[in-house]
Amino acid sequence: MTTLGLVVAEFNRPITEQMEQEALEAAQSAGAEVYETVTVPGVYDAPLAADRLARLETVDAVAVIGTVITGDTDHDQVITDAAAQRLADVSLERDTPVTLGVTGPGMSAAESRERVENAAKAVDGALDLVDELPDPDADSA
């Protein structure tokens, strides 16, 4: 059974609460176990939590979910760019799949609500990576 870590951003909680439910249902449907769910204040804070989960021997992959809603400045773009880059770094540094189920930037709250299923896609992607990536310790000779 594949074991996942889940990181959930609390900012915009009415939306991320629905996303969390979608993610948990996707994991259950796939027969995966969510070992631990870590809540963080916002998407920008997710890389540290993802890194801590990726360090755990029992966690095979990490799915990160949240939403960043557009405002009057480029703040949403800056936040999502920084978080996506650092999450990719965690995945490579820990040799553990870390998937991005974050909606935004450039989305209104209504558009984000319409895309809560992105959380399930992040879980599915994490599970696919665990299944498809070659085992680095396997004998290739």
C-alpha positions as CSV (number, residue, x, y, z in Angstrom):
1,M,0.0,0.0,0.0
2,T,1.3,3.4,-0.9
3,T,1.6,5.9,1.9
4,L,1.1,9.6,1.3
5,G,1.8,12.7,3.2
6,L,-0.7,15.5,2.6
7,V,0.0,19.2,3.0
8,V,-3.0,21.5,3.1
9,A,-2.9,25.3,3.1
10,E,-5.4,26.9,5.4
11,F,-5.6,30.3,3.7
12,N,-8.9,30.4,1.8
13,R,-10.0,27.5,4.0
14,P,-13.6,27.2,2.7
15,I,-12.0,26.1,-0.6
16,T,-9.1,24.2,0.7
17,E,-11.4,22.3,3.1
18,Q,-13.2,20.9,0.0
19,M,-9.9,20.2,-1.7
20,E,-8.7,18.3,1.4
21,Q,-11.8,16.1,1.2
22,E,-11.3,15.5,-2.5
23,A,-7.7,14.4,-1.8
24,L,-8.7,12.1,1.0
25,E,-11.4,10.5,-1.1
26,A,-8.9,10.0,-4.0
27,A,-6.4,8.3,-1.7
28,Q,-9.1,6.1,-0.3
29,S,-10.4,5.2,-3.7
30,A,-6.9,4.2,-4.9
31,G,-6.3,2.1,-1.8
32,A,-3.6,4.4,-0.5
33,E,-3.1,5.5,3.1
34,V,-2.7,9.1,4.1
35,Y,-0.1,8.7,6.9
36,E,-0.2,12.3,8.0
37,T,-1.9,15.6,7.1
38,V,0.0,18.8,7.9
39,T,-1.8,22.1,7.7
40,V,0.2,25.2,7.0
41,P,-0.9,28.9,7.0
42,G,-0.6,29.3,3.2
43,V,0.8,27.8,0.0
44,Y,4.1,29.7,0.5
45,D,4.6,27.7,3.7
46,A,4.1,24.3,2.1
47,P,7.7,23.5,1.0
48,L,8.9,23.1,4.6
49,A,6.0,20.8,5.5
50,A,6.5,18.8,2.3
51,D,10.2,18.4,3.1
52,R,9.5,17.2,6.6
53,L,7.0,14.6,5.3
54,A,9.3,13.6,2.5
55,R,12.0,12.8,5.1
56,L,9.8,10.2,6.8
57,E,10.7,6.7,5.8
58,T,7.1,5.7,5.8
59,V,6.0,8.3,3.3
60,D,6.2,7.3,-0.3
61,A,5.0,10.6,-1.8
62,V,3.6,14.0,-0.8
63,A,0.7,15.9,-2.3
64,V,0.3,19.6,-1.6
65,I,-3.0,21.3,-1.9
66,G,-4.1,24.9,-1.6
67,T,-5.4,27.8,-3.6
68,V,-4.0,31.3,-4.3
69,I,-6.6,33.8,-5.3
70,T,-5.7,36.8,-7.4
71,G,-5.8,40.3,-6.0
72,D,-4.8,43.8,-7.1
73,T,-1.1,43.1,-7.3
74,D,1.1,40.3,-8.7
75,H,1.3,38.7,-5.2
76,D,-0.5,35.6,-6.3
77,Q,2.0,35.0,-9.1
78,V,5.0,35.5,-6.8
79,I,3.6,33.1,-4.2
80,T,2.8,30.3,-6.6
81,D,6.1,30.6,-8.5
82,A,8.1,30.5,-5.3
83,A,6.1,27.6,-3.8
84,A,6.2,25.6,-7.0
85,Q,10.0,26.0,-7.4
86,R,10.7,25.0,-3.8
87,L,8.3,22.0,-3.9
88,A,10.2,20.8,-7.0
89,D,13.4,21.2,-5.1
90,V,12.1,19.2,-2.2
91,S,11.1,16.4,-4.6
92,L,14.5,16.3,-6.2
93,E,16.5,16.7,-2.9
94,R,14.5,14.0,-1.1
95,D,14.1,11.7,-4.1
96,T,10.4,11.6,-3.2
97,P,7.5,12.6,-5.5
98,V,5.9,15.9,-4.4
99,T,2.9,16.9,-6.4
100,L,1.3,20.3,-6.8
101,G,-2.5,20.5,-6.3
102,V,-2.6,24.3,-6.0
103,T,-5.0,26.3,-8.0
104,G,-4.0,29.8,-9.1
105,P,-2.5,32.2,-9.8
106,G,-4.8,34.5,-11.7
107,M,-8.0,32.9,-10.4
108,S,-11.0,34.3,-8.6
109,A,-12.5,32.6,-5.6
110,A,-15.3,31.3,-7.9
111,E,-12.8,29.8,-10.3
112,S,-10.9,28.2,-7.5
113,R,-14.1,26.6,-6.2
114,E,-14.7,25.2,-9.6
115,R,-11.3,23.5,-9.5
116,V,-11.3,21.7,-6.1
117,E,-10.8,18.4,-8.0
118,N,-7.2,19.5,-8.6
119,A,-6.5,18.1,-5.2
120,A,-7.6,14.6,-6.3
121,K,-5.4,15.0,-9.4
122,A,-2.4,15.8,-7.1
123,V,-3.0,12.6,-5.2
124,D,-3.4,10.6,-8.4
125,G,-0.2,12.1,-9.8
126,A,1.7,11.2,-6.6
127,L,0.4,7.6,-6.7
128,D,1.3,7.4,-10.4
129,L,4.8,8.6,-9.8
130,V,5.3,6.0,-7.0
131,D,4.2,3.3,-9.3
132,E,6.0,4.4,-12.5
133,L,9.4,5.8,-11.3
134,P,12.2,3.2,-11.4
135,D,13.6,2.1,-8.1
136,P,17.0,3.8,-7.7
137,D,18.2,0.9,-5.6
138,A,17.2,-1.8,-8.1
139,D,20.0,-3.7,-9.8
140,S,20.1,-2.5,-13.4
141,A,22.8,-4.9,-14.5
